[in-house]
Amino acid sequence: MEKSGVVATGKGEGGLREREGFFSEEAAKNALEESDKGLLLLEQAFTKCNKGHKVFGGERIGYLDIALGSHLAWIRVIEQACNVSLIDEAKTPNSYKWAHDFSADVAVKDVLPITDKLYEFAKLLISVMKGSTAEK
């Protein structure tokens, strides 16, 4: 399975959506295309607003960094589950570097969820949700 942009064929071992049957291939492709558009807008905003600093808040993490950074763990789960790269070094280099710098910052590195553990939680959550739907 290719791991760049919105390509996610669903062949082979596959990610969460293929194994769990949670999303159709078409729905996943459309969602990834929309995500790419949004992330490109975020890349443009970051490039324009950060004025050469490593984070939105300048040299230190600020409110906007925390607001956006709180989504990083789930973005990484989606990347792992769907075998795609959303915050891609080639397509969004500034956002990619920001995500790395934010995650490595002493203020947040010990409180960000571990991707593999959050991924397991997501699978459990989907299983519970599917069970709830099946019972109705």
PyMOL commands that place a pseudoatom at each C-alpha (Angstrom):
pseudoatom trace, name=CA, resn=MET, resi=1, chain=A, elem=C, hetatm=0, pos=[0.000, 0.000, 0.000]
pseudoatom trace, name=CA, resn=GLU, resi=2, chain=A, elem=C, hetatm=0, pos=[1.387, 3.403, -0.926]
pseudoatom trace, name=CA, resn=LYS, resi=3, chain=A, elem=C, hetatm=0, pos=[1.848, 5.933, 1.858]
pseudoatom trace, name=CA, resn=SER, resi=4, chain=A, elem=C, hetatm=0, pos=[1.688, 9.359, 0.282]
pseudoatom trace, name=CA, resn=GLY, resi=5, chain=A, elem=C, hetatm=0, pos=[-1.073, 11.896, -0.139]
pseudoatom trace, name=CA, resn=VAL, resi=6, chain=A, elem=C, hetatm=0, pos=[-4.536, 10.454, -0.478]
pseudoatom trace, name=CA, resn=VAL, resi=7, chain=A, elem=C, hetatm=0, pos=[-3.548, 7.077, -1.905]
pseudoatom trace, name=CA, resn=ALA, resi=8, chain=A, elem=C, hetatm=0, pos=[-4.970, 4.290, 0.221]
pseudoatom trace, name=CA, resn=THR, resi=9, chain=A, elem=C, hetatm=0, pos=[-5.901, 1.294, -1.871]
pseudoatom trace, name=CA, resn=GLY, resi=10, chain=A, elem=C, hetatm=0, pos=[-7.222, -1.003, 0.832]
pseudoatom trace, name=CA, resn=LYS, resi=11, chain=A, elem=C, hetatm=0, pos=[-5.176, -3.932, -0.525]
pseudoatom trace, name=CA, resn=GLY, resi=12, chain=A, elem=C, hetatm=0, pos=[-2.922, -6.103, 1.571]
pseudoatom trace, name=CA, resn=GLU, resi=13, chain=A, elem=C, hetatm=0, pos=[-2.951, -5.877, 5.349]
pseudoatom trace, name=CA, resn=GLY, resi=14, chain=A, elem=C, hetatm=0, pos=[-4.614, -2.493, 5.223]
pseudoatom trace, name=CA, resn=GLY, resi=15, chain=A, elem=C, hetatm=0, pos=[-5.378, -0.054, 7.946]
pseudoatom trace, name=CA, resn=LEU, resi=16, chain=A, elem=C, hetatm=0, pos=[-8.133, 0.354, 10.478]
pseudoatom trace, name=CA, resn=ARG, resi=17, chain=A, elem=C, hetatm=0, pos=[-10.850, 1.165, 7.989]
pseudoatom trace, name=CA, resn=GLU, resi=18, chain=A, elem=C, hetatm=0, pos=[-10.188, -1.938, 5.864]
pseudoatom trace, name=CA, resn=ARG, resi=19, chain=A, elem=C, hetatm=0, pos=[-9.827, -4.361, 8.766]
pseudoatom trace, name=CA, resn=GLU, resi=20, chain=A, elem=C, hetatm=0, pos=[-12.755, -3.008, 10.706]
pseudoatom trace, name=CA, resn=GLY, resi=21, chain=A, elem=C, hetatm=0, pos=[-14.945, -2.208, 7.699]
pseudoatom trace, name=CA, resn=PHE, resi=22, chain=A, elem=C, hetatm=0, pos=[-15.670, 1.187, 9.179]
pseudoatom trace, name=CA, resn=PHE, resi=23, chain=A, elem=C, hetatm=0, pos=[-15.298, 3.382, 6.080]
pseudoatom trace, name=CA, resn=SER, resi=24, chain=A, elem=C, hetatm=0, pos=[-15.937, 2.650, 2.456]
pseudoatom trace, name=CA, resn=GLU, resi=25, chain=A, elem=C, hetatm=0, pos=[-12.958, 3.138, 0.177]
pseudoatom trace, name=CA, resn=GLU, resi=26, chain=A, elem=C, hetatm=0, pos=[-14.703, 6.026, -1.600]
pseudoatom trace, name=CA, resn=ALA, resi=27, chain=A, elem=C, hetatm=0, pos=[-15.622, 7.783, 1.654]
pseudoatom trace, name=CA, resn=ALA, resi=28, chain=A, elem=C, hetatm=0, pos=[-12.056, 7.412, 2.916]
pseudoatom trace, name=CA, resn=LYS, resi=29, chain=A, elem=C, hetatm=0, pos=[-10.612, 8.782, -0.328]
pseudoatom trace, name=CA, resn=ASN, resi=30, chain=A, elem=C, hetatm=0, pos=[-12.956, 11.797, -0.246]
pseudoatom trace, name=CA, resn=ALA, resi=31, chain=A, elem=C, hetatm=0, pos=[-12.133, 12.495, 3.400]
pseudoatom trace, name=CA, resn=LEU, resi=32, chain=A, elem=C, hetatm=0, pos=[-8.419, 12.320, 2.695]
pseudoatom trace, name=CA, resn=GLU, resi=33, chain=A, elem=C, hetatm=0, pos=[-8.737, 14.679, -0.260]
pseudoatom trace, name=CA, resn=GLU, resi=34, chain=A, elem=C, hetatm=0, pos=[-10.597, 17.183, 1.922]
pseudoatom trace, name=CA, resn=SER, resi=35, chain=A, elem=C, hetatm=0, pos=[-7.977, 16.774, 4.644]
pseudoatom trace, name=CA, resn=ASP, resi=36, chain=A, elem=C, hetatm=0, pos=[-5.226, 17.483, 2.124]
pseudoatom trace, name=CA, resn=LYS, resi=37, chain=A, elem=C, hetatm=0, pos=[-6.965, 20.711, 1.094]
pseudoatom trace, name=CA, resn=GLY, resi=38, chain=A, elem=C, hetatm=0, pos=[-7.311, 21.817, 4.713]
pseudoatom trace, name=CA, resn=LEU, resi=39, chain=A, elem=C, hetatm=0, pos=[-3.727, 20.943, 5.549]
pseudoatom trace, name=CA, resn=LEU, resi=40, chain=A, elem=C, hetatm=0, pos=[-2.480, 22.918, 2.543]
pseudoatom trace, name=CA, resn=LEU, resi=41, chain=A, elem=C, hetatm=0, pos=[-4.434, 25.938, 3.832]
pseudoatom trace, name=CA, resn=LEU, resi=42, chain=A, elem=C, hetatm=0, pos=[-2.890, 25.416, 7.252]
pseudoatom trace, name=CA, resn=GLU, resi=43, chain=A, elem=C, hetatm=0, pos=[0.555, 25.267, 5.626]
pseudoatom trace, name=CA, resn=GLN, resi=44, chain=A, elem=C, hetatm=0, pos=[-0.087, 28.607, 3.907]
pseudoatom trace, name=CA, resn=ALA, resi=45, chain=A, elem=C, hetatm=0, pos=[-1.339, 30.195, 7.133]
pseudoatom trace, name=CA, resn=PHE, resi=46, chain=A, elem=C, hetatm=0, pos=[1.611, 28.909, 9.130]
pseudoatom trace, name=CA, resn=THR, resi=47, chain=A, elem=C, hetatm=0, pos=[4.082, 30.146, 6.539]
pseudoatom trace, name=CA, resn=LYS, resi=48, chain=A, elem=C, hetatm=0, pos=[2.435, 33.568, 6.476]
pseudoatom trace, name=CA, resn=CYS, resi=49, chain=A, elem=C, hetatm=0, pos=[1.853, 34.004, 10.219]
pseudoatom trace, name=CA, resn=ASN, resi=50, chain=A, elem=C, hetatm=0, pos=[4.870, 32.488, 11.936]
pseudoatom trace, name=CA, resn=LYS, resi=51, chain=A, elem=C, hetatm=0, pos=[7.326, 35.049, 10.531]
pseudoatom trace, name=CA, resn=GLY, resi=52, chain=A, elem=C, hetatm=0, pos=[10.174, 32.530, 10.434]
pseudoatom trace, name=CA, resn=HIS, resi=53, chain=A, elem=C, hetatm=0, pos=[9.675, 31.220, 13.961]
pseudoatom trace, name=CA, resn=LYS, resi=54, chain=A, elem=C, hetatm=0, pos=[9.439, 27.527, 14.752]
pseudoatom trace, name=CA, resn=VAL, resi=55, chain=A, elem=C, hetatm=0, pos=[5.904, 27.629, 16.199]
pseudoatom trace, name=CA, resn=PHE, resi=56, chain=A, elem=C, hetatm=0, pos=[2.844, 29.832, 15.776]
pseudoatom trace, name=CA, resn=GLY, resi=57, chain=A, elem=C, hetatm=0, pos=[3.559, 31.453, 19.132]
pseudoatom trace, name=CA, resn=GLY, resi=58, chain=A, elem=C, hetatm=0, pos=[7.015, 32.598, 18.018]
pseudoatom trace, name=CA, resn=GLU, resi=59, chain=A, elem=C, hetatm=0, pos=[9.840, 30.838, 19.806]
pseudoatom trace, name=CA, resn=ARG, resi=60, chain=A, elem=C, hetatm=0, pos=[7.621, 29.481, 22.570]
pseudoatom trace, name=CA, resn=ILE, resi=61, chain=A, elem=C, hetatm=0, pos=[4.453, 27.459, 22.234]
pseudoatom trace, name=CA, resn=GLY, resi=62, chain=A, elem=C, hetatm=0, pos=[1.346, 29.604, 22.372]
pseudoatom trace, name=CA, resn=TYR, resi=63, chain=A, elem=C, hetatm=0, pos=[-2.411, 29.184, 22.397]
pseudoatom trace, name=CA, resn=LEU, resi=64, chain=A, elem=C, hetatm=0, pos=[-2.744, 28.425, 18.671]
pseudoatom trace, name=CA, resn=ASP, resi=65, chain=A, elem=C, hetatm=0, pos=[0.043, 25.844, 18.860]
pseudoatom trace, name=CA, resn=ILE, resi=66, chain=A, elem=C, hetatm=0, pos=[-1.759, 24.081, 21.701]
pseudoatom trace, name=CA, resn=ALA, resi=67, chain=A, elem=C, hetatm=0, pos=[-5.114, 24.263, 19.911]
pseudoatom trace, name=CA, resn=LEU, resi=68, chain=A, elem=C, hetatm=0, pos=[-3.680, 22.687, 16.753]
pseudoatom trace, name=CA, resn=GLY, resi=69, chain=A, elem=C, hetatm=0, pos=[-1.214, 20.434, 18.523]
pseudoatom trace, name=CA, resn=SER, resi=70, chain=A, elem=C, hetatm=0, pos=[-3.981, 18.795, 20.509]
pseudoatom trace, name=CA, resn=HIS, resi=71, chain=A, elem=C, hetatm=0, pos=[-5.053, 17.124, 17.254]
pseudoatom trace, name=CA, resn=LEU, resi=72, chain=A, elem=C, hetatm=0, pos=[-1.618, 15.740, 16.350]
pseudoatom trace, name=CA, resn=ALA, resi=73, chain=A, elem=C, hetatm=0, pos=[-2.018, 12.440, 18.178]
pseudoatom trace, name=CA, resn=TRP, resi=74, chain=A, elem=C, hetatm=0, pos=[-5.282, 11.673, 16.367]
pseudoatom trace, name=CA, resn=ILE, resi=75, chain=A, elem=C, hetatm=0, pos=[-3.790, 12.750, 13.036]
pseudoatom trace, name=CA, resn=ARG, resi=76, chain=A, elem=C, hetatm=0, pos=[-0.988, 10.253, 13.606]
pseudoatom trace, name=CA, resn=VAL, resi=77, chain=A, elem=C, hetatm=0, pos=[-3.547, 7.550, 14.420]
pseudoatom trace, name=CA, resn=ILE, resi=78, chain=A, elem=C, hetatm=0, pos=[-5.357, 8.279, 11.152]
pseudoatom trace, name=CA, resn=GLU, resi=79, chain=A, elem=C, hetatm=0, pos=[-2.045, 8.173, 9.271]
pseudoatom trace, name=CA, resn=GLN, resi=80, chain=A, elem=C, hetatm=0, pos=[-1.240, 4.804, 10.815]
pseudoatom trace, name=CA, resn=ALA, resi=81, chain=A, elem=C, hetatm=0, pos=[-4.738, 3.389, 10.433]
pseudoatom trace, name=CA, resn=CYS, resi=82, chain=A, elem=C, hetatm=0, pos=[-5.162, 4.399, 6.812]
pseudoatom trace, name=CA, resn=ASN, resi=83, chain=A, elem=C, hetatm=0, pos=[-1.503, 4.037, 5.836]
pseudoatom trace, name=CA, resn=VAL, resi=84, chain=A, elem=C, hetatm=0, pos=[-1.307, 7.594, 4.518]
pseudoatom trace, name=CA, resn=SER, resi=85, chain=A, elem=C, hetatm=0, pos=[0.760, 10.658, 5.250]
pseudoatom trace, name=CA, resn=LEU, resi=86, chain=A, elem=C, hetatm=0, pos=[-1.376, 13.696, 6.067]
pseudoatom trace, name=CA, resn=ILE, resi=87, chain=A, elem=C, hetatm=0, pos=[1.285, 16.058, 7.393]
pseudoatom trace, name=CA, resn=ASP, resi=88, chain=A, elem=C, hetatm=0, pos=[3.795, 15.261, 4.697]
pseudoatom trace, name=CA, resn=GLU, resi=89, chain=A, elem=C, hetatm=0, pos=[7.328, 16.659, 4.596]
pseudoatom trace, name=CA, resn=ALA, resi=90, chain=A, elem=C, hetatm=0, pos=[7.218, 17.065, 0.813]
pseudoatom trace, name=CA, resn=LYS, resi=91, chain=A, elem=C, hetatm=0, pos=[3.763, 18.695, 0.546]
pseudoatom trace, name=CA, resn=THR, resi=92, chain=A, elem=C, hetatm=0, pos=[3.636, 20.654, 3.803]
pseudoatom trace, name=CA, resn=PRO, resi=93, chain=A, elem=C, hetatm=0, pos=[7.261, 21.104, 4.923]
pseudoatom trace, name=CA, resn=ASN, resi=94, chain=A, elem=C, hetatm=0, pos=[6.604, 23.919, 7.387]
pseudoatom trace, name=CA, resn=SER, resi=95, chain=A, elem=C, hetatm=0, pos=[3.683, 22.112, 9.019]
pseudoatom trace, name=CA, resn=TYR, resi=96, chain=A, elem=C, hetatm=0, pos=[5.739, 18.939, 9.138]
pseudoatom trace, name=CA, resn=LYS, resi=97, chain=A, elem=C, hetatm=0, pos=[8.598, 20.747, 10.898]
pseudoatom trace, name=CA, resn=TRP, resi=98, chain=A, elem=C, hetatm=0, pos=[6.130, 22.506, 13.221]
pseudoatom trace, name=CA, resn=ALA, resi=99, chain=A, elem=C, hetatm=0, pos=[4.554, 19.149, 14.168]
pseudoatom trace, name=CA, resn=HIS, resi=100, chain=A, elem=C, hetatm=0, pos=[7.991, 17.714, 14.914]
pseudoatom trace, name=CA, resn=ASP, resi=101, chain=A, elem=C, hetatm=0, pos=[9.106, 20.779, 16.917]
pseudoatom trace, name=CA, resn=PHE, resi=102, chain=A, elem=C, hetatm=0, pos=[5.814, 20.941, 18.808]
pseudoatom trace, name=CA, resn=SER, resi=103, chain=A, elem=C, hetatm=0, pos=[5.916, 17.242, 19.697]
pseudoatom trace, name=CA, resn=ALA, resi=104, chain=A, elem=C, hetatm=0, pos=[9.530, 17.464, 20.841]
pseudoatom trace, name=CA, resn=ASP, resi=105, chain=A, elem=C, hetatm=0, pos=[9.023, 20.545, 23.011]
pseudoatom trace, name=CA, resn=VAL, resi=106, chain=A, elem=C, hetatm=0, pos=[9.623, 19.942, 26.705]
pseudoatom trace, name=CA, resn=ALA, resi=107, chain=A, elem=C, hetatm=0, pos=[6.217, 21.457, 27.520]
pseudoatom trace, name=CA, resn=VAL, resi=108, chain=A, elem=C, hetatm=0, pos=[4.272, 18.801, 25.588]
pseudoatom trace, name=CA, resn=LYS, resi=109, chain=A, elem=C, hetatm=0, pos=[6.450, 15.786, 24.767]
pseudoatom trace, name=CA, resn=ASP, resi=110, chain=A, elem=C, hetatm=0, pos=[5.586, 13.909, 27.948]
pseudoatom trace, name=CA, resn=VAL, resi=111, chain=A, elem=C, hetatm=0, pos=[1.845, 14.556, 27.718]
pseudoatom trace, name=CA, resn=LEU, resi=112, chain=A, elem=C, hetatm=0, pos=[1.133, 13.681, 24.079]
pseudoatom trace, name=CA, resn=PRO, resi=113, chain=A, elem=C, hetatm=0, pos=[-0.517, 10.262, 23.806]
pseudoatom trace, name=CA, resn=ILE, resi=114, chain=A, elem=C, hetatm=0, pos=[1.566, 7.436, 22.359]
pseudoatom trace, name=CA, resn=THR, resi=115, chain=A, elem=C, hetatm=0, pos=[0.280, 6.766, 18.845]
pseudoatom trace, name=CA, resn=ASP, resi=116, chain=A, elem=C, hetatm=0, pos=[0.212, 2.967, 19.143]
pseudoatom trace, name=CA, resn=LYS, resi=117, chain=A, elem=C, hetatm=0, pos=[-1.779, 3.090, 22.390]
pseudoatom trace, name=CA, resn=LEU, resi=118, chain=A, elem=C, hetatm=0, pos=[-4.215, 5.637, 20.966]
pseudoatom trace, name=CA, resn=TYR, resi=119, chain=A, elem=C, hetatm=0, pos=[-4.568, 3.476, 17.838]
pseudoatom trace, name=CA, resn=GLU, resi=120, chain=A, elem=C, hetatm=0, pos=[-5.508, 0.478, 20.001]
pseudoatom trace, name=CA, resn=PHE, resi=121, chain=A, elem=C, hetatm=0, pos=[-8.025, 2.666, 21.830]
pseudoatom trace, name=CA, resn=ALA, resi=122, chain=A, elem=C, hetatm=0, pos=[-9.492, 3.773, 18.480]
pseudoatom trace, name=CA, resn=LYS, resi=123, chain=A, elem=C, hetatm=0, pos=[-9.937, 0.143, 17.408]
pseudoatom trace, name=CA, resn=LEU, resi=124, chain=A, elem=C, hetatm=0, pos=[-11.650, -0.643, 20.710]
pseudoatom trace, name=CA, resn=LEU, resi=125, chain=A, elem=C, hetatm=0, pos=[-13.885, 2.416, 20.378]
pseudoatom trace, name=CA, resn=ILE, resi=126, chain=A, elem=C, hetatm=0, pos=[-14.891, 1.457, 16.837]
pseudoatom trace, name=CA, resn=SER, resi=127, chain=A, elem=C, hetatm=0, pos=[-15.598, -2.090, 17.973]
pseudoatom trace, name=CA, resn=VAL, resi=128, chain=A, elem=C, hetatm=0, pos=[-17.856, -0.804, 20.748]
pseudoatom trace, name=CA, resn=MET, resi=129, chain=A, elem=C, hetatm=0, pos=[-19.611, 1.596, 18.368]
pseudoatom trace, name=CA, resn=LYS, resi=130, chain=A, elem=C, hetatm=0, pos=[-20.173, -1.146, 15.815]
pseudoatom trace, name=CA, resn=GLY, resi=131, chain=A, elem=C, hetatm=0, pos=[-21.541, -3.395, 18.559]
pseudoatom trace, name=CA, resn=SER, resi=132, chain=A, elem=C, hetatm=0, pos=[-23.940, -0.680, 19.663]
pseudoatom trace, name=CA, resn=THR, resi=133, chain=A, elem=C, hetatm=0, pos=[-25.144, -0.252, 16.107]
pseudoatom trace, name=CA, resn=ALA, resi=134, chain=A, elem=C, hetatm=0, pos=[-25.603, -4.000, 15.627]
pseudoatom trace, name=CA, resn=GLU, resi=135, chain=A, elem=C, hetatm=0, pos=[-27.765, -4.248, 18.743]
pseudoatom trace, name=CA, resn=LYS, resi=136, chain=A, elem=C, hetatm=0, pos=[-30.264, -1.631, 17.530]
for i in range(1, 136): cmd.bond("trace and resi %d" % i, "trace and resi %d" % (i + 1))
show_as sticks, trace
zoom trace
